Amino acid sequence: MIDCYATDKTILEQKVTEIINKSKDYISKLEIGGTGKIIDSKEQIFVRFYVTGKTIAIDEVQEQVYVV
C-alpha cells in the first residue's frame, strides 16, 4: 500500500475520528458485521468501515472527495 496524503497523516487521523464521532447515531443503527460509509463534504473525506461489535474497523479513507 502506498502512503500518500494530501494532509498530514496525524491531522487526517484526527479528522476521521471527528467524522466518526459526529456519526455515532448512524453507526449505532448498523448491524454487527455490516459496512458503513460516511462522506464529509466539508472536509472532503470518505470513510468506509466495518462494524465489529462495539468498535469499528476502518477499511478505506479517501481525501479530496467531491460530492456533486
Secondary structure as GFF3:
##gff-version 3
##sequence-region A 1 68
A	DSSP	alpha_helix	9	22	.	.	.	ID=ss1
A	DSSP	alpha_helix	24	28	.	.	.	ID=ss2
A	DSSP	beta_strand	35	40	.	.	.	ID=ss3
A	DSSP	beta_strand	45	52	.	.	.	ID=ss4
A	DSSP	beta_strand	55	63	.	.	.	ID=ss5
###
